[in-house]
Amino acid sequence: MRINTLTFSPTGTSRKIAQAILAGISLPEGIITDVTHVEACDVLFAEDELLLVSVPVYGGHVAPLALKRMERIKGNGTPAIAVVVYGNRHYEKALTELFDFLNSHGFNVIGAGTFIGEHSYSTPQTPIAPGRPNSEDLAFAKNFGSRIRAKVLNATHPTSVDVTNIEQPQQDADVMLRFKQTVAGWMNEGKSMPKCPTTDMALCTECGICAKLCPTGAISPSSPSSTDANKCIKCCACIKGCYQGARQMNTPFAQLITANFSVQKENKILL
Ligand SMILES: Cc1cc2nc3c(=O)[nH]c(=O)nc-3n(C[C@H](O)[C@H](O)[C@H](O)COP(=O)(O)O)c2cc1C
């Protein structure tokens, strides 16, 4: 049996989790598909292979571009592991969406995980799960991988899981309600939000790394200060990847999330 991986990971945390799980699974590696910058091509995985999918949560859903770019991946009753990575607020509908996507594409979901990654909006001033996944998270992910290995090697047809049975993260209901009410209030009053990151030209050296890291080609390689807001998905890869710290996006969400979701959540798995 070989293990194939599928990731979308603009700021690298979903990829780190996938790599740690992969180390624990420790089976021969098959196709590694990273759809962060390109769409997956037509692939049909066989019944005796395994697919690990790790994607980030955006607004409580699977990052929409990830689903779009994975559309041409198909299975033939292929066992799959569904992993969503979120920035310590909540993943809400994301895991069920990934589960439904995999089932409708011919996969048999035999394991699932919800993992924490540093929030894309995290900055030194507004830290949100900074440094996660940390070494403990990665050890947990690797152990999850070992348990997947045992499951697939001990059964000819590994049993599917129902992802609604996964343990929910501990979350104070009042805090979540306050957060949602604040966001609803912002939407009602038409609060202005940044549409994409900006560049501080006093710091920018025009090295072009931001344009290379952008999953949607929203940043012009010849003129990195100009970002196409219609293409930008606010993934923050350009901000985190800028050596000069020249890119920023002052979204009010960063402060709101820092204020309400500082209690660190735990990774959860289901097998
Ligand atoms: C546009 C956007 C929306 C996000 N929405 C959520 C969310 O609803 N809940 C949450 O906990 N984290 C949210 N995050 C944080 C990401 O899920 C988190 O940082 C994840 O680790 C990013 O994955 P990556 O490093 O693979 O890009 C959001 C991030 C972005 C860019």
The ligand as an SDF file (V2000), in Angstrom:
LIG
                    3D

 31 33  0  0  0  0  0  0  0  0999 V2000
   -9.3810   34.0990    4.9580 C   0  0  0  0  0  0  0  0  0  0  0  0
   -9.0940   33.2810    6.1870 C   0  0  0  0  0  0  0  0  0  0  0  0
  -10.1410   32.8340    6.9830 C   0  0  0  0  0  0  0  0  0  0  0  0
   -9.8630   32.0440    8.1140 C   0  0  0  0  0  0  0  0  0  0  0  0
  -10.9190   31.5740    8.8560 N   0  0  0  0  0  0  0  0  0  0  0  0
  -10.6800   30.8270    9.9730 C   0  0  0  0  0  0  0  0  0  0  0  0
  -11.7540   30.3170   10.7630 C   0  0  0  0  0  0  0  0  0  0  0  0
  -12.9270   30.4320   10.4270 O   0  0  0  0  0  0  0  0  0  0  0  0
  -11.4520   29.6550   11.9010 N   0  0  0  0  0  0  0  0  0  0  0  0
  -10.1610   29.4780   12.3260 C   0  0  0  0  0  0  0  0  0  0  0  0
   -9.9580   28.9460   13.4140 O   0  0  0  0  0  0  0  0  0  0  0  0
   -9.1210   29.8770   11.5480 N   0  0  0  0  0  0  0  0  0  0  0  0
   -9.3450   30.5480   10.3870 C   0  0  0  0  0  0  0  0  0  0  0  0
   -8.3090   30.9660    9.5920 N   0  0  0  0  0  0  0  0  0  0  0  0
   -6.9360   30.5900    9.9770 C   0  0  0  0  0  0  0  0  0  0  0  0
   -6.4160   29.3990    9.1820 C   0  0  0  0  0  0  0  0  0  0  0  0
   -7.3420   28.3410    9.1920 O   0  0  0  0  0  0  0  0  0  0  0  0
   -5.1170   28.9060    9.8240 C   0  0  0  0  0  0  0  0  0  0  0  0
   -4.2060   29.9450    9.9750 O   0  0  0  0  0  0  0  0  0  0  0  0
   -4.4530   27.7750    9.0550 C   0  0  0  0  0  0  0  0  0  0  0  0
   -3.4380   27.2660    9.8840 O   0  0  0  0  0  0  0  0  0  0  0  0
   -3.8560   28.2430    7.7220 C   0  0  0  0  0  0  0  0  0  0  0  0
   -3.3910   27.1270    6.9940 O   0  0  0  0  0  0  0  0  0  0  0  0
   -2.0910   27.1640    6.0310 P   0  0  0  0  0  0  0  0  0  0  0  0
   -0.9230   27.5110    6.9160 O   0  0  0  0  0  0  0  0  0  0  0  0
   -2.0050   25.7770    5.5440 O   0  0  0  0  0  0  0  0  0  0  0  0
   -2.3070   28.1980    4.9930 O   0  0  0  0  0  0  0  0  0  0  0  0
   -8.5390   31.7380    8.4610 C   0  0  0  0  0  0  0  0  0  0  0  0
   -7.4930   32.1890    7.6450 C   0  0  0  0  0  0  0  0  0  0  0  0
   -7.7660   32.9430    6.5270 C   0  0  0  0  0  0  0  0  0  0  0  0
   -6.6330   33.3920    5.6540 C   0  0  0  0  0  0  0  0  0  0  0  0
  1  2  1  0
  2  3  1  0
  2 30  2  0
  3  4  2  0
  4  5  1  0
  4 28  1  0
  5  6  2  0
  6  7  1  0
  6 13  1  0
  7  8  2  0
  7  9  1  0
  9 10  1  0
 10 11  2  0
 10 12  1  0
 12 13  2  0
 13 14  1  0
 14 15  1  0
 14 28  1  0
 15 16  1  0
 16 17  1  0
 16 18  1  0
 18 19  1  0
 18 20  1  0
 20 21  1  0
 20 22  1  0
 22 23  1  0
 23 24  1  0
 24 25  2  0
 24 26  1  0
 24 27  1  0
 28 29  2  0
 29 30  1  0
 30 31  1  0
M  END
$$$$
